[in-house]
Amino acid sequence: MTVQPRLRIGPLRRFTRNLLCPIDILGRPLLLKYTRNPAEARQEIRGHARLARHYRVPALHAHLRVPGGHLLAYERLPGGTDQGLLLDLLNTDEPSSDLHDYMDRLTTTYREVILTTARPTDPTRVVRKLYWDRAAPGGRLDTYYAGKDFLVADGLIDTPLSRLGTYTLSINGRRHHMDWAATLRWLRTRFATPEPIWAALTQGDPTDVNLAHPLAWFDYDTAGMNSILGEFANFLWYASALGGWLVPTYNPAAFADHPAAFDRVPANTPEVRRAGVDRTTSTIHIDYTPRLAAPRRAAVTAYLDRLVRPVADRLWPGADLANLLRPYLAMRILGVYNLADLVPEDRLVLLVRLAEAMSPVFDPAAYFCPLESPCQAP
């Protein structure tokens, strides 16, 4: 007879400032999460309780203070190497029936909960971590960019960001203009306005690794009444840029248990074909090829068609979706990674994506579904 060990401890993983460790106690699978920040631990506990009323979440069995932080013990859902996350449904050559079914359940759940819980909300009463706090004095915009200047792309375009507004940007043959300092001021002002916003009960940070398969929600320190548009921009930007390209490139530890993500990086990485400056006409020429693998295009398309547009039609009838999403998308582009820390080619692509998002002709469908492989018609 084989005797099962009373305690089995799995590999320790680090996600940003938190530690995760799977354990089995007397055959019971648990996931331990250690966080040093007591305020974030309290928010996670509150967020989990609020989310559990409307979404499927793993049970929180216990939470306690430990030296240096807090320890939370969750039910551990089934998973394994390249299994258990939305990420794994995206790390394939073509969209599967499982992915289509998953996106149908995801968008149906979100649509019902958002429209049930949505209400105009004072911006001081929404979860502020990912947008308002980052735009506030002393937030990430200041930490990353205040009083600093760096080149658009060292060795490719040796023009300081502070001078970018004096140039015309020719991006894939289309003219754009972007003033770096004015863009930062606009974002700070936009997230300092007191007007009520439409908010609803959501998880707040809907990424490839925070959404389980079968459908469930992980990570609750941003759960609560979130800006609906912020929720939308977060998923769309993560699915189309962060999850397939930037996160596996700059934070590979996040995908340690999902190595198939690294095989898919080339299929999701934009290619800069031309970058140069014509100083006689004050024009910066950039030609690039956007890339997004077919499963990610399918997920983005389903999210736009089945969730974003129906909700926008109900809550903002007649409004321009591009104008609604623009400030949240710009904050995701600038407030996740410090552009100065990226290799020049990646920095250049993000500045191009920012210029395209700030353009009067910004079209979310074309933007999030690259023209190299067009989305299906809505």
Secondary structure, 3 states (H helix, E strand, C coil): CCCCCCEEECCCEEECCEEEEEEEECCEEEEEEEECCHHHHHHHHHHHHHHCCCCCCCCEEEEEEECCEEEEEEECCCCECCECEHHHHHCCCCCCHHHHHHHHHHHHHHHHHHHHHCEEECHHHCCCCCCHHHHCCCCHHHHHHCCCCCEEECCCEEEEHHHHHHCEEEECCEEECCCHHHHHHHHHHHCCCCCCEEEEEECCCCCCCCEECCCEECCCCCCEEEEHHHHHHHHHHHHHHHHHHHHHHHCHHHHCCCCHHHHCHHHHCCEEEEEEEECCCCEEEEEEECCCCHHHHHHHHHHHHHHHHHHHHHHCCCCCHHHHHHHHHHHHHHHCCCHHHCCHHHHHHHHHHHHHHHCCCCCHHHHHCCCCCCCCCC
